[in-house]
Amino acid sequence: QHEALAMQQRLMGSNDCGVAECRCKLALVLNERSEFAPAEASLREALRIERRNHPEGDPDVASVLALLAITLELEHQLDQAEPLARECLAIREKLLPDNPHTFNARSHLGDILLAQGKIQEARPLLASGDEGLRRWQEHIPVAGQASLEEALVRLVRCSEAAGAADQVARWKAEFVTRYGRTVEDHRPKPPGDRLEVGPSTFARRYSIISRPPLPGSFEL
């Protein structure tokens, strides 16, 4: 990925959107190696490039915001991750209100809030994110299926934090029903094995429509 980034910069210049794409891919590799600081630096530069080349509220900007928020969360920098996750969700709710990427963004923001102890604010975001992702389950590519499991695990954690034993039991039973194993057996997937993969043809293709893409028509 370092070589691809260097070549793209030589060919197109440092402010090209293709460079931002390479930086996002590099960050995913770095995150999987737990090299979070260089991943963050790469994504911050990608975000600068996308903001420079696109108007406010562009879906490609939202894609980089999502990845940067994930990375900051991995670094336990929740106060920095939260505003980025909020901006990402605001963009997606405006452009694609009924879309798995939007529901995933809700669940992720809820997770960040939950980690900060903001349980009441987190709960509706987590519930809505899980419900929306579940409705789209049949049309989410294999690479994004991990987000479905994580959304439900977050609901379990939220209920545990709230001391709601009945809800904990409900969501744990739901997890067994859906996935055939217990929440305790769940293992978080690496950052690259998610719906969030950076600026993509998906984001550009559906940036101006008011309805979600047809089932099965979007690709990551």
C-alpha positions as CSV (number, residue, x, y, z in Angstrom):
1,Q,0.0,0.0,0.0
2,H,2.9,2.4,0.6
3,E,4.2,1.8,-2.9
4,A,0.7,2.3,-4.4
5,L,0.3,5.6,-2.5
6,A,3.7,6.8,-3.6
7,M,3.0,6.0,-7.2
8,Q,-0.4,7.7,-7.1
9,Q,1.1,10.8,-5.6
10,R,3.8,10.9,-8.4
11,L,1.2,10.5,-11.1
12,M,-1.6,12.7,-9.8
13,G,-0.2,15.0,-7.1
14,S,-0.8,15.0,-3.4
15,N,-4.3,16.5,-3.5
16,D,-5.9,14.0,-5.8
17,C,-8.9,12.0,-4.6
18,G,-7.1,8.8,-5.7
19,V,-4.4,9.6,-3.2
20,A,-7.1,9.9,-0.5
21,E,-8.4,6.4,-1.5
22,C,-4.8,5.0,-1.3
23,R,-4.4,6.6,2.1
24,C,-7.6,5.0,3.4
25,K,-6.5,1.5,2.2
26,L,-3.1,2.0,3.8
27,A,-4.9,3.0,7.1
28,L,-6.9,-0.2,7.0
29,V,-3.7,-2.3,6.8
30,L,-2.1,-0.3,9.6
31,N,-5.1,-0.7,11.8
32,E,-5.0,-4.4,11.4
33,R,-1.4,-4.3,12.5
34,S,-2.5,-2.2,15.5
35,E,-0.4,0.7,14.2
36,F,-3.1,3.2,15.0
37,A,-1.0,6.5,15.1
38,P,0.2,6.2,11.5
39,A,-3.2,5.1,10.4
40,E,-4.7,8.2,12.0
41,A,-2.2,10.4,10.3
42,S,-3.0,8.8,6.9
43,L,-6.7,9.3,7.4
44,R,-6.4,12.9,8.5
45,E,-4.6,13.6,5.3
46,A,-7.2,11.7,3.3
47,L,-9.9,13.8,5.0
48,R,-8.1,17.0,4.1
49,I,-7.9,15.9,0.5
50,E,-11.6,14.9,0.3
51,R,-12.7,18.2,2.0
52,R,-10.6,20.1,-0.5
53,N,-12.1,18.4,-3.5
54,H,-15.7,18.0,-2.5
55,P,-18.5,20.3,-1.2
56,E,-19.6,20.1,2.4
57,G,-21.8,17.1,3.1
58,D,-20.3,14.9,0.3
59,P,-20.6,11.1,0.9
60,D,-16.9,10.5,0.1
61,V,-16.1,12.9,3.0
62,A,-18.5,10.8,5.2
63,S,-16.6,7.6,4.3
64,V,-13.3,9.0,5.5
65,L,-14.9,10.5,8.6
66,A,-16.2,7.0,9.5
67,L,-12.8,5.4,9.1
68,L,-11.1,8.1,11.1
69,A,-13.7,7.8,13.9
70,I,-13.1,4.0,14.0
71,T,-9.4,4.6,14.3
72,L,-9.7,7.2,17.0
73,E,-12.0,4.8,18.9
74,L,-9.3,2.1,18.7
75,E,-6.9,4.7,20.1
76,H,-9.4,5.4,22.9
77,Q,-9.6,9.0,21.8
78,L,-13.4,9.0,22.2
79,D,-13.8,12.8,22.6
80,Q,-12.2,13.2,19.1
81,A,-14.0,10.3,17.6
82,E,-17.5,11.5,18.6
83,P,-17.8,14.7,16.5
84,L,-16.5,12.9,13.4
85,A,-19.0,10.1,13.9
86,R,-21.8,12.7,14.3
87,E,-20.8,14.5,11.1
88,C,-20.6,11.2,9.2
89,L,-24.1,10.2,10.4
90,A,-25.6,13.6,9.6
91,I,-24.3,13.4,6.0
92,R,-25.6,9.9,5.5
93,E,-29.0,10.6,7.1
94,K,-29.5,13.5,4.7
95,L,-28.4,11.7,1.5
96,L,-29.3,8.0,2.2
97,P,-31.7,7.8,5.1
98,D,-32.6,4.1,4.5
99,N,-29.2,2.5,3.8
100,P,-27.0,0.0,5.6
101,H,-24.1,2.5,5.7
102,T,-26.3,5.0,7.5
103,F,-27.6,2.4,10.0
104,N,-24.0,1.3,10.6
105,A,-23.0,4.9,11.3
106,R,-25.8,5.1,13.9
107,S,-24.6,2.0,15.6
108,H,-21.0,3.2,15.6
109,L,-21.9,6.6,17.1
110,G,-24.0,4.8,19.7
111,D,-20.9,2.7,20.5
112,I,-18.7,5.7,21.0
113,L,-21.3,7.4,23.2
114,L,-21.7,4.2,25.3
115,A,-18.0,4.0,25.8
116,Q,-18.2,7.5,27.3
117,G,-21.0,6.5,29.6
118,K,-23.7,8.4,27.7
119,I,-26.1,5.5,27.9
120,Q,-29.4,7.3,27.4
121,E,-28.2,9.0,24.2
122,A,-26.5,5.8,22.9
123,R,-29.5,3.5,23.4
124,P,-31.8,4.7,20.6
125,L,-28.9,5.0,18.1
126,L,-27.9,1.4,18.9
127,A,-31.4,0.1,18.6
128,S,-32.1,1.9,15.4
129,G,-28.8,0.9,13.9
130,D,-29.3,-2.8,14.7
131,E,-32.9,-2.8,13.4
132,G,-31.9,-1.1,10.1
133,L,-29.0,-3.4,9.5
134,R,-31.1,-6.4,10.1
135,R,-33.6,-5.3,7.5
136,W,-30.8,-5.0,4.9
137,Q,-29.1,-8.2,6.0
138,E,-29.8,-10.2,2.8
139,H,-28.3,-7.4,0.7
140,I,-25.1,-6.7,2.7
141,P,-21.9,-8.2,1.2
142,V,-20.0,-10.8,3.1
143,A,-17.3,-8.2,3.9
144,G,-19.9,-6.2,5.8
145,Q,-21.6,-9.0,7.7
146,A,-19.4,-8.4,10.8
147,S,-21.1,-5.1,11.3
148,L,-24.4,-6.9,11.9
149,E,-23.0,-9.0,14.7
150,E,-21.3,-6.0,16.3
151,A,-24.5,-3.9,16.2
152,L,-26.3,-6.5,18.3
153,V,-23.3,-7.0,20.7
154,R,-23.4,-3.3,21.3
155,L,-27.0,-3.5,22.3
156,V,-26.1,-6.2,24.8
157,R,-23.3,-4.0,26.3
158,C,-25.7,-1.0,26.5
159,S,-28.3,-3.0,28.4
160,E,-25.6,-4.3,30.7
161,A,-24.4,-0.8,31.4
162,A,-28.0,0.3,32.1
163,G,-28.5,-2.6,34.5
164,A,-31.4,-3.9,32.4
165,A,-31.2,-7.6,33.0
166,D,-34.3,-8.4,31.1
167,Q,-33.0,-6.6,28.0
168,V,-29.6,-8.3,28.3
169,A,-31.3,-11.7,28.3
170,R,-33.4,-10.7,25.3
171,W,-30.5,-9.5,23.2
172,K,-28.3,-12.4,24.1
173,A,-31.1,-14.8,23.1
174,E,-31.6,-12.9,19.9
175,F,-27.9,-13.2,19.1
176,V,-28.1,-17.0,19.5
177,T,-31.1,-17.2,17.3
178,R,-29.5,-15.1,14.5
179,Y,-25.9,-16.5,14.6
180,G,-26.1,-19.9,16.3
181,R,-23.6,-19.1,19.0
182,T,-23.5,-17.0,22.2
183,V,-22.4,-13.4,22.6
184,E,-19.5,-14.6,24.8
185,D,-18.2,-16.5,21.7
186,H,-18.2,-13.3,19.6
187,R,-14.8,-12.0,18.6
188,P,-14.6,-8.5,17.1
189,K,-13.5,-8.5,13.5
190,P,-10.5,-6.4,12.3
191,P,-11.3,-2.8,11.2
192,G,-11.0,-3.8,7.5
193,D,-13.7,-6.4,7.8
194,R,-16.6,-4.0,8.0
195,L,-19.0,-1.9,5.9
196,E,-16.6,1.0,6.1
197,V,-14.0,0.9,3.5
198,G,-13.4,4.5,2.5
199,P,-14.4,6.6,-0.5
200,S,-15.9,4.3,-3.1
201,T,-17.9,4.1,-6.3
202,F,-20.8,3.3,-4.0
203,A,-20.6,6.7,-2.3
204,R,-20.3,8.6,-5.6
205,R,-23.0,6.5,-7.4
206,Y,-25.7,7.3,-4.8
207,S,-24.7,10.7,-3.6
208,I,-27.6,12.5,-5.4
209,I,-30.5,10.1,-5.1
210,S,-33.3,10.4,-2.5
211,R,-34.0,6.6,-2.2
212,P,-31.7,3.8,-1.3
213,P,-30.2,1.6,-4.1
214,L,-32.1,-1.3,-5.3
215,P,-31.5,-4.5,-3.2
216,G,-28.2,-6.1,-4.2
217,S,-27.1,-3.2,-6.4
218,F,-24.5,-1.6,-4.2
219,E,-21.0,-2.7,-3.9
220,L,-18.3,-1.8,-1.4
